[in-house]
Amino acid sequence: KPTLPRQAEPSARKPDLSVIEGGPDRDITDHAEEGSDTALALSQMKRLEPSFSVNEFIQGARAAYEMILMGFERGDLAEIKPFLSEEVYETFAQVVEDREAQGLTIEAEFLGVRETSLVEAELLDGNIAEISIRFVGELISAVRDNAGEIIEGNPNSPKKQRDVWTFARTMGTDDPNWQLVATGG
């Protein structure tokens, strides 16, 4: 009978963590490269709040994008204020005031989000999560002056809107709402 190589004693073997932990977390690796700073930050967020789901966050961010974008376009900030940081709200309010002072009106119709992707995630001060999402939306938008003349956009032609928005939330708290803390292109 052939001799089989002797197995090391179980205590001498290194544990295979991927088997013990069930392998990579697909909820994270579907959106961030395994081992990246973003993946590590998402993993820390899940440790602080086990019910946190990256997929659910992205779906919620997608819905928030449309709601916030259209609230801003219509100049109706009251309904979206709870979802904006104070700084973002102040910036949005100033733009809306400036438009009104110039007599400008915006006609906008949201056609949908064509692309959503996670750009970056960070955990600040141990429990403040910040997640940046890239959106490519499509909308029809036209800006009219007080005489009703179109000065920007086209009411008959859709345009792509590309944005990177950063949402933040203190993990492990009772407040489930994320706030928009930064916008960019």
Buried (B, 14 or more C-beta within 10 A) or exposed (E): EEEEEEEEEEEEEEEEEEEEEEEEBEBBBEBBEEEBEBBBBBBBBBEBBEEBBBEEBBEBBBEBBBBBBBBBBBBEBEEBBEBBBEEBBEBBBEEBEEBEEEEBBBBBEBBEBEEBEBBBBBBEEEBEBBBBBBBBBBBBBBBBEEEEEEEEBEEEEBEEBEBBBBBBBBBBEEEEEBBBBBBEE
